[in-house]
Amino acid sequence: MNQDLPQAVLFDWDGTLIDSGDILLQCWHLVTTEVLGAPFPITETDRRKFLSMRGSDSFPLLSDDPAVVARLDSGFTDAYLELASIHVRPHATSHTLLRALRSQGIPVGLVTSKTQQRLNCDLDVCHMNGLFDVIVTGDDVATAKPDPEGVNAALASLGASAEASWMVGDGPVDVRAGQAGGLRTAGVSHGLHSAEEILSANPDVLVSDLGELAAVWGLGLSQTSDNS
């Protein structure tokens, strides 16, 4: 194996491997309008903040009433499952990069704040089942990113050392989670966050497309379609 290649690579999901910003915002607006009477989030600051959080962490910030929080949670999930097949798509080169890593014997993990139910829906829609050696969802951890709990759990499952592994994500929380776990970090600016936001967390590498990471790692990519 090329010595420049990672021992393992962990990826964030939303915004990093799939294009889901539109559906996340649409579901937020649908459920908050239905339950709270007005769409939220509206400002760009709130959008970036809330779309990167777990529902279990974000919905309680909107109401102190457990019944209201439960309605927000269930309504969001219902809307997401209904709309995912229309709006969710893999980013260009997501499939090819994952397959290229696996072809080199490099284990691939997924560390996401998303619930298992919605992730399963995405995996089916994007034809990405079976591409990950370990998956850690928001349901599996007590504390979401930037806490490194999910990163540490994934690395432990893979038996990989942090120093020789990478965390790849589209937001500052992904970079900070990787850093807290002792990994090298790569930010991808084609997702939910701008390059400036990602750079604020000081990643080791910032790229505009996942395919650029292949060059960083000296990894060749095939031309396999990401819609296959």
C-alpha positions as CSV (number, residue, x, y, z in Angstrom):
1,M,0.0,0.0,0.0
2,N,1.1,3.5,-0.7
3,Q,2.6,4.9,2.5
4,D,0.8,8.2,1.9
5,L,-2.6,6.6,2.0
6,P,-4.6,6.8,5.2
7,Q,-5.0,3.8,7.5
8,A,-8.7,4.6,7.7
9,V,-11.0,7.4,6.6
10,L,-14.1,8.6,8.4
11,F,-16.7,10.7,6.6
12,D,-19.5,13.0,7.7
13,W,-22.7,12.4,5.7
14,D,-25.0,15.4,5.0
15,G,-23.3,17.9,2.8
16,T,-20.1,15.8,2.6
17,L,-21.1,12.7,0.7
18,I,-24.7,13.6,-0.2
19,D,-26.4,16.8,-1.3
20,S,-29.2,17.2,1.3
21,G,-29.2,20.9,2.2
22,D,-32.4,21.7,0.3
23,I,-34.4,18.8,1.8
24,L,-33.2,19.5,5.4
25,L,-34.3,23.2,5.1
26,Q,-37.6,22.2,3.5
27,C,-38.4,19.7,6.2
28,W,-37.5,22.2,8.9
29,H,-39.8,24.8,7.4
30,L,-42.7,22.4,6.9
31,V,-42.6,21.0,10.4
32,T,-42.0,24.3,12.2
33,T,-44.8,26.0,10.2
34,E,-47.2,23.1,11.1
35,V,-46.3,22.8,14.8
36,L,-45.1,26.3,15.7
37,G,-47.0,28.4,13.2
38,A,-44.0,30.0,11.4
39,P,-41.1,28.6,9.4
40,F,-37.7,28.3,11.1
41,P,-34.7,28.7,10.5
42,I,-34.9,31.8,8.5
43,T,-31.5,33.6,9.0
44,E,-28.4,32.2,7.4
45,T,-26.7,31.9,10.8
46,D,-29.6,29.8,12.2
47,R,-29.7,27.7,9.0
48,R,-26.0,26.8,9.3
49,K,-26.4,26.1,13.1
50,F,-29.6,24.0,13.1
51,L,-29.0,22.0,9.9
52,S,-25.8,20.7,11.4
53,M,-27.3,19.6,14.7
54,R,-29.1,16.4,15.7
55,G,-32.9,16.7,16.0
56,S,-32.6,15.5,19.6
57,D,-30.4,18.5,20.4
58,S,-32.0,21.1,18.2
59,F,-35.8,20.6,18.6
60,P,-35.7,21.1,22.4
61,L,-34.2,24.6,21.7
62,L,-37.5,25.6,20.1
63,S,-39.9,24.5,22.9
64,D,-39.9,23.5,26.6
65,D,-42.9,21.4,26.0
66,P,-42.0,17.7,25.5
67,A,-45.2,17.1,23.5
68,V,-44.2,19.9,21.1
69,V,-40.7,18.6,20.8
70,A,-42.0,15.1,20.0
71,R,-44.3,16.5,17.3
72,L,-41.4,18.4,15.7
73,D,-39.3,15.3,15.8
74,S,-41.9,12.9,14.3
75,G,-43.1,15.5,11.8
76,F,-39.6,16.2,10.5
77,T,-38.9,12.5,10.0
78,D,-42.2,11.9,8.2
79,A,-41.5,14.8,5.9
80,Y,-38.0,13.7,5.2
81,L,-38.9,10.1,4.4
82,E,-41.6,11.4,2.0
83,L,-39.3,13.8,0.1
84,A,-35.9,12.0,0.2
85,S,-36.3,10.1,-3.1
86,I,-36.9,13.5,-4.9
87,H,-34.3,15.7,-3.3
88,V,-31.4,13.6,-1.9
89,R,-28.5,12.8,-4.3
90,P,-24.9,11.8,-3.8
91,H,-22.2,14.4,-4.5
92,A,-20.1,13.8,-7.6
93,T,-17.3,11.3,-7.0
94,S,-18.7,10.1,-3.6
95,H,-19.1,6.5,-4.9
96,T,-15.8,6.5,-6.8
97,L,-13.8,7.8,-3.9
98,L,-15.3,5.3,-1.4
99,R,-14.8,2.5,-3.8
100,A,-11.2,3.6,-4.5
101,L,-10.4,3.6,-0.8
102,R,-11.9,0.2,-0.3
103,S,-10.1,-1.2,-3.3
104,Q,-6.8,-0.3,-1.5
105,G,-7.9,-2.1,1.6
106,I,-8.5,1.2,3.5
107,P,-11.5,0.9,5.9
108,V,-14.2,3.5,5.5
109,G,-16.4,4.8,8.3
110,L,-19.4,7.1,8.5
111,V,-19.9,9.4,11.5
112,T,-23.1,11.3,11.2
113,S,-25.5,13.1,13.5
114,K,-28.4,11.8,11.5
115,T,-30.8,9.2,12.9
116,Q,-30.5,5.7,11.7
117,Q,-34.0,5.7,10.2
118,R,-33.3,8.7,7.9
119,L,-29.8,7.5,7.1
120,N,-31.2,4.1,6.0
121,C,-33.5,6.1,3.6
122,D,-30.6,8.0,2.2
123,L,-28.4,4.9,1.7
124,D,-31.2,3.3,-0.3
125,V,-31.9,6.5,-2.4
126,C,-28.2,7.0,-3.1
127,H,-27.3,3.4,-3.7
128,M,-24.6,3.5,-1.0
129,N,-25.4,0.5,1.1
130,G,-22.4,-1.7,1.7
131,L,-19.8,1.0,1.1
132,F,-19.0,1.5,4.8
133,D,-17.1,-0.7,7.2
134,V,-18.6,1.0,10.3
135,I,-21.5,3.5,10.7
136,V,-22.0,5.6,13.8
137,T,-25.2,7.7,13.8
138,G,-26.7,10.3,16.1
139,D,-28.6,7.5,17.8
140,D,-25.4,5.7,18.8
141,V,-23.8,8.5,20.8
142,A,-24.6,10.5,23.9
143,T,-22.9,13.7,22.6
144,A,-22.8,14.8,19.0
145,K,-19.9,16.4,17.0
146,P,-17.8,18.4,17.7
147,D,-17.4,15.9,20.6
148,P,-15.2,13.1,19.4
149,E,-17.4,10.3,20.8
150,G,-18.6,9.1,17.4
151,V,-15.1,9.4,15.9
152,N,-13.5,7.4,18.7
153,A,-16.2,4.7,18.5
154,A,-15.7,4.3,14.7
155,L,-11.9,4.2,15.0
156,A,-12.1,1.6,17.7
157,S,-14.4,-0.5,15.6
158,L,-12.0,-0.4,12.7
159,G,-8.9,-1.0,14.9
160,A,-7.2,2.0,13.3
161,S,-4.9,4.5,14.9
162,A,-6.0,8.1,15.0
163,E,-2.6,9.5,13.9
164,A,-2.8,7.6,10.6
165,S,-6.5,8.2,9.9
166,W,-8.5,11.1,8.5
167,M,-11.9,12.7,9.2
168,V,-13.6,14.3,6.2
169,G,-16.5,16.7,6.6
170,D,-18.2,19.8,5.2
171,G,-18.4,21.8,8.5
172,P,-16.4,23.1,11.4
173,V,-17.9,20.6,13.8
174,D,-16.6,17.7,11.7
175,V,-13.1,19.2,11.6
176,R,-13.1,19.8,15.4
177,A,-14.4,16.3,16.1
178,G,-11.6,14.8,14.1
179,Q,-9.0,17.1,15.7
180,A,-10.3,16.2,19.2
181,G,-10.0,12.5,18.3
182,G,-6.4,13.0,17.1
183,L,-7.1,12.5,13.4
184,R,-5.9,14.5,10.4
185,T,-8.8,16.5,8.9
186,A,-10.1,17.5,5.5
187,G,-12.8,20.0,4.9
188,V,-15.0,19.9,1.8
189,S,-16.6,23.2,0.7
190,H,-19.3,21.8,-1.5
191,G,-21.7,21.2,1.3
192,L,-23.7,23.2,3.9
193,H,-20.8,25.4,5.0
194,S,-18.6,27.9,3.2
195,A,-14.9,27.6,2.8
196,E,-14.4,30.4,5.3
197,E,-16.4,28.7,7.9
198,I,-14.5,25.5,7.5
199,L,-11.1,27.3,7.5
200,S,-12.1,28.8,10.9
201,A,-11.6,25.3,12.4
202,N,-8.1,24.9,10.8
203,P,-8.4,21.7,8.9
204,D,-5.2,20.1,7.5
205,V,-6.7,20.2,4.0
206,L,-9.5,22.1,2.4
207,V,-10.9,20.9,-1.0
208,S,-13.8,22.0,-3.1
209,D,-14.7,18.5,-4.2
210,L,-14.2,15.0,-2.9
211,G,-12.2,14.0,-5.9
212,E,-9.4,16.4,-4.9
213,L,-8.8,14.2,-1.8
214,A,-7.7,11.4,-4.2
215,A,-4.8,13.6,-5.3
216,V,-4.0,14.4,-1.6
217,W,-3.7,10.8,-0.9
218,G,-2.1,9.7,-4.2
219,L,-5.2,7.6,-5.0
220,G,-6.4,7.0,-8.5
221,L,-10.1,7.2,-9.3
222,S,-12.1,5.2,-11.8
223,Q,-14.8,6.8,-14.0
224,T,-17.6,4.8,-12.4
225,S,-20.8,6.8,-12.3
226,D,-22.0,7.9,-8.9
227,N,-25.6,7.1,-10.0
228,S,-24.9,3.4,-10.4
